[in-house]
Every structure is written in C-alpha cells, then in structure tokens.
Amino acid sequence: MRSEGRLAVAQLTDEQESAATRIGYEFVKRTIDIVLSSALILMLTPLVVVLCLLIWSTSAGSPLFRQKRLGLRKKSFVMLKLRTMYVDNDDRIHREYVTKMLSVDNESAMTDSGICKLDADPRITPVGGWLRRTSLDELPQLINVLRGDMSLVGPRPMLPWEVELLNELYQHRFEVKPGITGLWQVSGRSWLSMRRALELDVEYVLRRSLARDLVILVRTVQAVFRGGAR
C-alpha cells in the first residue's frame, strides 16, 4: 500500500511538472511571438507598402487578402495575406486539387510548385506568382501573430472545408495555434505528399519545444534566402 501511495504521488508530481513545463513553454513562446512580430512589423512596413502599391497597380482589387481559417481548438479567425490571385475566383479547382492530394501518399507524385499549389494556376497574377515564390505574401500574417490568432511557428492554418476532410489522426494539429512557418515547410515542402505534411504537423505538436521552434525559424530564414520557402 505504501509503495502504491508513493507511486501515485510520484505520478502526480510528474504530471504537475509536465503541466508547469508546458505553461512555461507557452508563456515564453508567446513572448517571443510578440517581440519578434512587433519588431518585424516595424522593419517591414515600408516593404509591405511598396508591395501593396505593386499589387494595386497591376491587378484590380484590394492588395490585402482576408480569409477565414481555423486555428487553436478550431476557432475561426481572419487570416491576412497579400493578394496573389485575381479577384472573384471560383475555388472549385483548389478544392478538387486538395481532395485529390489527400489521397496521394507517393512523394514522387508531387509537383515542383509544392503541395497544395497548382502548376500554372490561372487564378494567380504574374506579381502573385513572384510573391508566392519569395513568401512575401505571408508578411501580413505578422499582424495575426501579434493579435494572438497565430504563432510564428505552428501547423498551417486550414480552411474550414479542408478540416472536414481530415481524419481523427490529424486532429492533434488543433491543440496549438497555427503558424506562419512550421516543420513541414522546412522539411522538403515541394516533395511532400499532403498526408505526409499533415503527419509532420502532428509530430510538431506532440514534440514541440522552444529549441525546435528556434531551429524551424532559422531554417525558414535560410529557405527564404534560397528562394525555397514555398
């Protein structure tokens, strides 16, 4: 009985330490998100203004794109991006493509443009194609990070209809905030099947740590300068 009691106390202590460690991690991560996103917004605002003018002068419509996504605990939020497509597009082609990719396991079936990205997509403007290749279209998401909708590192924020296609295995990805970048983005993005990318999202959630977050951020910066972040 005494040994069982000691075991129960030890188990409770481990659980408390684990909870305390997780709370500490979330606090430090949020602090990093606020500090870095604030600094980057101040530094990059002039660049974003120039990009907005470029988008506005080459295609009709607002240079900013707003879209409903699902984040932590599947809570909806409005994600911001620089617009890369012509306005008033039918998203049927994208829905069909994502549905098809969720049934593909073989990485060799992927295209050089990356998972969830269509080759020669007629909806994308010439400027938009360049913005996507350089990942500059993601810069407004720094505002989402500052607001607390997103984090710098985390799973890709998904569309509501995409979430409906996921099986139970991938539900862990909603236990954390979505990120601007993540594990699969720096793990051979253009050569991964969508299902493998989702598995990497879950792997990140289950094994997340500050050290892993920092490694992903460093690798993201390296990929952006190599032109391979997307």
Helices and strands as residue ranges (DSSP letters): H 2-58, E 64-70, G 72-74, E 76-82, H 92-101, G 107-109, H 126-134, G 136-138, H 141-147, E 151-153, H 160-163, G 168-175, E 179-181, G 184-186, G 189-191, H 194-207, H 210-226
